[in-house]
Amino acid sequence: MTKEFWSIALSKRVALNALRVALVIGTILNIINQGSAFLAWHGIHWGHVALNFITPFCVATWSATKNELDRRRGK
C-alpha cells in the first residue's frame, strides 16, 4: 500500500468516521451474537467482542480511503 493510502486512512476525518461506524455496528453485532451472555454476564467471549468492533472499523476505514483515492485519481 502506498504512503498516500496510509495518509488518508490515518487522517482525523476518516478515523473519526470509522470510529463512529465501529461503535454503532459493533454494538449491534455484539447484541446479536452475545446478547444473552451479556444479560447473564456469563460466558462472554471478549475476543469476539473486540473483533465485532475492529472489523467494522477496518471496513469503514478501507472504504473511505479507497473512495478518496479514487476521487483524487478521477475514477
CORTA-V58524 format. One line per field, one symbol per residue. ss: DSSP state (a for helix, b for strand, c for the rest). phi: phi as a letter, one per 40 degrees, with the letter a starting at -180 (. if undefined). burial: b if it has 24 or more other ideal C-beta (glycine too) atoms within 12 Angstrom, else e. A space follows every 50 residues. Layout:
# CORTA-V58524
ss: ???
phi: ???
burial: ???
This chain:
# CORTA-V58524
ss: ccaaaaaaaccaaaaaaaaaaaaaaaaaaaaaaaaaaaaacccccaaaaa aaaaaaaaaaaaaaaaaaaaaaccc
phi: .cccdccccccdcccccccccccccccccccccbdcccccfagcccccdc cccccccccccdcccccccccccgc
burial: eeeeeeebbeeeebeebbeebbeebbeebbeeebeeeeeeeeeeeeeeee ebbeebbeebbeebbeeeeeeeeee
